[in-house]
């Protein structure tokens, strides 16, 4: 037991100072936890959309300076942006020439919820109020992020850093920035604090953002919002997201997560589809489902879950009919820390049926981690906390590496690229 704890402590310490591939060194420790044979993108070989996606991914890997955009949506697992940021860092380093832009982020700190550590957006937090689409009593305009931070006071300054505690050898910079907000109201002036940076300032009322172009790349900037007229009644500035942009080719990986997020709650984001239309994603990863099924079996409505999931797939295809869509089965969990949750197995069947219907792929993490009751085994190994829903830092790191192994396997099968060559590239990044 002491040796096991030493392994965990050592690997967590290593991961806190750098990103390293963890599976090889941990294999003896997790061999009874992970179903390696199940760790594949099921049905990917039968999907024309995935064939097209892997051809684009292979082109980036070959050194061609192309752009590729991946979206990954989910609940608290994605909002925390631990395992998704590790995947992002892997993909960011797919070749030495192309580093994609950081892209869309949300200032969770201003909405009074947990912010990922790899970027920072700060202001006078007490002056802001947060609204999450996953909180039933909340009601406001939501866009792509499913979270909104509202400001109703006289003035504040928002400070932004595209890199913060982000362990990467190639930090992100940007020469354009979009601020998504309620452009239909005209209560506040919005201006970059260092006006000498700005070479253009454009308002897009349709997609609800203001875009600033800068005369040089930066990795931090600040903007001020100020009430235009103190006689305005009920002024409101609702911040729906920030985007860091540049002209760099490479892979852009956008993660969207809301604590407690489910299909029902994301449906409340009225401007989600409109803002997604800006991006035309090449791959969309759906990791929604844990909160849809976190209830006693008698309360779980399988057909409603199916309808919501299918409607979400159709929405993505309206935006880009050629988009590859990866459906992921949620991890095993315990309801209220005491009861095994059989609803995930029902979700598993539905997700596989939808993947076949729409010719998409599935990463079945429920099967990979061992199926019903397996979260307790992961908890016993200190890879999940007591709730047996979320993961520890090391648990998320393992999950990211399993995802990359599954992606690389499907990629090599699609393009006939040597799998060991691909694995060696990503395993040796030592970010």
C-alpha positions in Angstrom: 0.0 0.0 0.0 2.8 2.4 0.8 4.4 1.6 -2.5 1.1 2.3 -4.3 0.7 5.7 -2.6 4.3 6.5 -3.5 3.6 5.8 -7.2 0.5 8.1 -7.0 2.3 10.9 -5.2 5.3 10.7 -7.6 3.1 10.8 -10.7 0.9 13.5 -9.5 3.9 15.6 -8.6 5.3 15.0 -12.1 2.0 16.1 -13.7 1.8 19.2 -11.6 5.1 20.4 -13.1 4.7 19.1 -16.7 2.3 17.0 -18.9 3.6 13.5 -19.4 2.1 10.4 -20.8 1.1 8.3 -17.8 -0.2 5.0 -19.0 3.1 3.2 -19.6 4.5 3.8 -16.1 1.1 3.1 -14.5 0.2 0.0 -16.4 0.8 -2.5 -13.5 -1.2 -0.2 -11.2 -4.3 0.1 -13.5 -4.2 -3.2 -15.4 -7.2 -4.6 -13.4 -9.1 -1.3 -13.9 -8.9 -0.7 -17.6 -10.5 -2.8 -20.4 -7.9 -2.0 -23.0 -9.6 -4.0 -25.7 -12.7 -1.7 -25.4 -10.6 1.4 -25.7 -11.4 2.2 -29.4 -13.5 4.6 -31.4 -16.2 2.1 -32.2 -17.7 2.4 -35.7 -15.2 5.0 -36.8 -14.0 2.8 -39.7 -17.6 2.7 -41.0 -18.0 6.5 -40.9 -17.3 8.7 -44.0 -17.2 11.7 -41.7 -14.4 10.2 -39.6 -12.5 9.1 -42.7 -12.5 12.8 -43.8 -11.6 14.0 -40.3 -8.6 11.6 -40.0 -7.4 12.6 -43.4 -7.3 16.3 -42.2 -5.7 15.3 -39.0 -3.0 13.3 -40.8 -2.4 16.3 -43.1 -1.6 18.5 -40.0 0.6 15.8 -38.6 2.5 15.6 -41.9 3.4 19.3 -41.6 0.9 20.9 -43.8 -0.2 24.2 -42.3 -4.0 23.6 -42.2 -6.6 24.5 -39.7 -8.7 21.9 -37.9 -11.3 22.7 -35.2 -12.5 20.3 -32.5 -15.3 21.0 -30.1 -15.8 19.1 -26.9 -18.9 19.6 -24.8 -19.9 18.2 -21.4 -20.7 19.0 -17.8 -18.4 19.5 -14.8 -15.7 17.1 -16.2 -15.2 19.5 -19.1 -15.7 22.7 -17.2 -12.7 21.7 -15.0 -10.7 21.4 -18.2 -8.1 19.0 -16.7 -8.4 16.0 -19.0 -9.7 18.1 -21.9 -6.7 20.5 -21.6 -4.3 17.5 -21.6 -5.9 16.4 -24.9 -5.7 20.0 -26.2 -1.9 20.1 -25.4 -1.3 16.8 -27.2 -3.1 18.0 -30.3 -1.5 21.5 -30.2 1.8 19.7 -30.7 0.8 17.5 -33.6 3.5 19.1 -35.7 6.4 21.5 -35.1 5.0 24.1 -37.5 1.4 24.5 -36.6 0.0 25.6 -33.3 -3.7 26.4 -33.4 -5.2 29.3 -31.6 -6.6 29.0 -28.0 -10.0 30.0 -29.2 -13.2 30.3 -27.2 -13.2 30.4 -23.3 -15.5 31.5 -20.6 -14.7 33.7 -17.5 -16.2 31.2 -15.0 -14.5 33.1 -12.2 -16.8 36.1 -12.8 -19.8 33.8 -12.8 -18.8 32.6 -9.3 -17.9 29.0 -10.3 -14.6 27.1 -10.8 -12.4 28.4 -13.6 -9.8 26.2 -15.4 -6.3 27.0 -14.3 -4.8 27.2 -17.8 -6.1 30.7 -18.6 -7.2 33.6 -16.4 -10.0 36.2 -16.6 -10.3 38.5 -13.6 -12.2 41.6 -12.5 -14.0 42.8 -9.4 -15.8 39.6 -8.9 -18.3 40.9 -6.3 -19.7 43.3 -9.0 -20.7 40.3 -11.2 -23.5 37.8 -11.0 -23.3 34.3 -12.5 -26.1 32.4 -14.3 -25.7 28.8 -15.4 -28.2 27.1 -17.8 -27.9 24.1 -15.5 -29.5 26.0 -12.6 -33.3 25.8 -13.0 -34.0 29.1 -11.2 -31.6 31.0 -13.3 -32.9 32.9 -16.3 -30.9 35.0 -18.7 -29.5 35.0 -22.3 -27.1 32.1 -22.8 -24.9 31.5 -25.8 -22.3 28.8 -26.7 -20.9 28.5 -23.2 -24.2 27.8 -21.4 -23.0 30.2 -18.7 -23.4 34.0 -18.5 -21.8 36.6 -16.2 -23.9 39.8 -15.7 -22.6 43.2 -14.8 -25.0 46.0 -13.7 -22.8 48.5 -11.9 -21.1 51.6 -13.2 -17.6 50.5 -14.3 -15.1 47.6 -14.2 -12.0 46.4 -15.9 -11.6 42.8 -17.1 -8.1 41.4 -17.3 -7.4 38.5 -19.6 -4.4 36.1 -19.9 -4.4 33.3 -22.5 -1.8 31.3 -20.5 -2.0 30.8 -16.8 -0.5 27.8 -15.0 -0.6 26.1 -18.5 2.3 23.7 -18.6 3.2 23.9 -22.3 6.4 24.7 -24.1 4.4 26.7 -26.7 2.2 29.3 -25.0 -0.8 30.8 -26.8 -0.8 34.3 -28.1 -3.5 36.2 -30.1 -3.8 39.3 -32.3 -7.6 39.3 -32.4 -10.1 39.0 -29.6 -13.9 38.6 -29.6 -16.1 39.5 -26.6 -19.5 37.8 -26.7 -22.2 39.8 -25.0 -25.8 41.2 -25.3 -25.1 43.4 -28.2 -28.8 44.2 -28.6 -28.4 46.5 -25.6 -26.4 49.7 -25.7 -26.0 50.5 -22.0 -22.2 50.2 -21.8 -19.1 51.4 -23.6 -16.6 48.6 -24.2 -13.0 49.6 -24.9 -9.5 48.0 -24.8 -7.5 49.6 -22.0 -4.4 50.0 -24.1 -5.9 51.8 -27.1 -2.6 51.9 -28.9 -3.0 48.1 -29.6 -6.2 48.4 -31.5 -6.3 48.7 -35.3 -10.0 47.8 -35.7 -13.1 47.4 -33.6 -16.0 45.6 -35.3 -19.5 44.8 -33.9 -21.4 41.7 -35.1 -24.9 42.0 -33.9 -26.1 38.8 -35.5 -23.6 36.5 -33.6 -23.5 38.9 -30.6 -19.8 39.8 -30.3 -17.4 42.7 -30.7 -14.1 41.9 -32.4 -10.8 43.8 -31.7 -7.8 43.5 -34.0 -4.4 44.3 -32.5 -1.2 45.5 -34.2 0.9 42.7 -32.7 0.5 39.4 -31.0 -0.1 39.5 -27.2 -0.8 37.0 -24.5 -2.7 39.3 -22.2 -5.0 42.3 -22.5 -7.6 44.2 -20.5 -10.9 45.9 -21.5 -13.1 48.3 -19.6 -16.8 48.5 -19.5 -18.4 51.7 -18.4 -22.1 52.7 -18.2 -22.9 55.3 -20.9 -25.4 57.3 -18.9 -26.2 57.0 -15.2 -29.8 57.8 -15.9 -30.3 54.5 -17.7 -32.7 52.3 -15.8 -31.8 48.6 -15.2 -28.5 48.6 -17.1 -27.1 45.2 -18.0 -23.9 43.8 -19.6 -24.1 40.1 -20.0 -20.8 38.4 -20.9 -21.2 35.1 -22.7 -17.6 34.3 -23.7 -14.2 35.4 -24.9 -12.3 34.2 -27.9 -8.5 34.5 -28.4 -7.7 34.3 -32.1 -4.8 34.5 -34.6 -4.0 33.4 -38.1 -1.9 30.4 -37.1 -2.7 27.0 -38.7 -3.0 23.9 -36.6 -5.6 22.3 -34.3 -7.9 24.4 -32.3 -9.6 22.5 -29.4 -12.6 24.2 -27.8 -14.0 22.7 -24.6 -17.5 23.8 -23.4 -18.6 22.7 -20.0 -21.2 23.7 -17.4 -21.3 22.1 -13.9 -24.5 20.1 -13.8 -24.9 20.3 -17.6 -27.4 18.1 -19.3 -29.2 18.1 -22.7 -32.2 19.6 -21.1 -30.2 22.5 -19.7 -28.1 23.1 -22.9 -31.5 23.5 -24.7 -32.0 26.6 -22.6 -29.0 28.3 -24.3 -31.1 30.1 -27.0 -28.0 31.4 -28.9 -26.0 28.2 -28.9 -26.6 27.1 -32.4 -26.3 30.6 -33.8 -22.9 31.1 -32.3 -21.7 27.6 -33.2 -22.4 28.5 -36.9 -19.3 30.8 -36.7 -17.0 27.8 -36.4 -18.1 25.0 -38.7 -16.3 22.3 -36.6 -14.5 19.3 -38.1 -15.0 17.1 -35.0 -17.6 17.5 -32.3 -17.2 15.4 -29.2 -20.4 15.0 -27.1 -19.7 14.1 -23.4 -23.1 15.0 -22.0 -25.1 12.4 -20.1 -23.9 12.0 -16.5 -26.4 14.5 -15.2 -29.2 13.2 -17.5 -29.0 9.9 -15.7 -28.0 10.8 -12.1 -31.3 9.6 -10.5 -33.0 6.4 -9.4 -33.7 4.0 -12.3 -37.4 4.5 -11.9 -37.0 8.2 -12.7 -34.8 7.9 -15.7 -36.6 8.5 -19.0 -34.7 6.6 -21.7 -36.8 7.9 -24.6 -36.4 11.5 -23.5 -32.6 11.0 -23.3 -32.7 9.5 -26.8 -34.8 12.4 -28.2 -32.5 15.0 -26.6 -29.3 13.3 -27.8 -30.7 12.9 -31.4 -31.8 16.5 -31.5 -28.3 17.6 -30.5 -26.7 15.5 -33.2 -29.1 17.1 -35.8 -28.2 20.6 -34.5 -24.5 19.9 -35.1 -25.3 18.6 -38.6 -27.3 21.7 -39.4 -24.2 23.7 -38.7 -21.9 21.3 -40.7 -23.4 18.3 -42.4 -19.9 16.8 -42.9 -18.8 17.1 -39.2 -17.5 14.0 -37.6 -19.4 13.5 -34.3 -17.9 11.4 -31.5 -20.5 10.1 -29.0 -19.0 9.3 -25.6 -20.6 7.0 -23.0 -20.4 8.6 -19.5 -18.3 7.0 -16.9 -19.7 4.7 -14.2 -20.9 6.5 -11.1 -22.6 6.0 -7.8 -25.9 7.8 -7.0 -25.6 9.8 -3.8 -22.3 7.9 -3.1 -24.2 4.8 -2.0 -26.0 3.2 -5.0 -24.7 1.8 -8.2 -26.2 3.6 -11.2 -27.7 1.2 -13.8 -28.9 4.1 -16.0 -25.5 4.4 -17.7 -25.9 1.0 -19.2 -29.2 2.1 -20.8 -27.5 5.2 -22.1 -24.8 3.0 -23.6 -27.3 1.1 -25.7 -29.0 4.3 -26.9 -25.7 5.9 -27.8 -24.6 2.9 -29.8 -28.0 2.9 -31.7 -27.7 6.6 -32.5 -24.1 6.2 -33.7 -25.2 3.4 -36.1 -28.1 5.5 -37.3 -26.0 8.6 -38.0 -22.8 6.8 -39.1 -20.8 8.3 -36.2 -18.3 6.8 -33.7 -18.4 6.0 -30.0 -15.8 6.2 -27.3 -17.4 3.9 -24.7 -15.6 5.0 -21.6 -18.2 3.2 -19.4 -16.9 -0.1 -20.9 -13.3 1.0 -20.8 -13.4 1.7 -17.1 -15.1 -1.6 -16.3 -18.9 -1.1 -16.4 -21.3 -1.2 -13.6 -19.7 -0.6 -10.2 -16.2 0.1 -11.6 -16.1 3.6 -10.2 -15.8 2.1 -6.8 -12.6 0.3 -7.9 -11.2 3.6 -9.3 -12.1 5.3 -6.0 -10.2 2.6 -4.1 -7.2 3.3 -6.2 -7.5 7.1 -5.4 -8.4 7.9 -9.0 -11.8 9.2 -8.1 -13.0 11.2 -5.0 -15.7 9.9 -2.7 -18.5 11.0 -4.9 -17.4 8.4 -7.5 -18.6 10.7 -10.2 -15.6 12.9 -10.9 -11.9 12.0 -11.0 -8.7 13.0 -9.2 -6.0 14.9 -11.1 -4.3 11.6 -11.9 -7.6 9.9 -12.8 -8.2 12.7 -15.4 -4.7 12.4 -16.7 -5.2 8.6 -17.3 -8.6 9.3 -19.0 -6.9 11.8 -21.3 -4.2 9.3 -22.3 -6.8 6.5 -22.9 -8.7 8.9 -25.1 -5.5 9.7 -27.1 -4.7 6.0 -27.5 -8.2 5.3 -28.8 -8.0 8.3 -31.2 -4.5 7.2 -32.5 -5.8 3.7 -33.0 -8.7 4.9 -35.1 -6.4 7.4 -37.0 -3.9 4.7 -37.9 -6.6 2.3 -39.1 -8.1 5.0 -41.3 -5.0 6.4 -42.9 -2.7 3.3 -42.7 -0.3 5.4 -40.7 2.0 3.4 -38.5 0.4 3.4 -35.0 3.7 3.0 -33.1 5.1 6.0 -34.9 2.1 8.1 -33.8 2.2 6.8 -30.3 5.9 7.6 -30.0 5.4 11.2 -31.2 2.8 12.0 -28.5 4.3 9.9 -25.7 7.6 11.8 -26.1 6.2 15.4 -26.0 7.2 15.8 -22.3 5.1 19.1 -22.1 
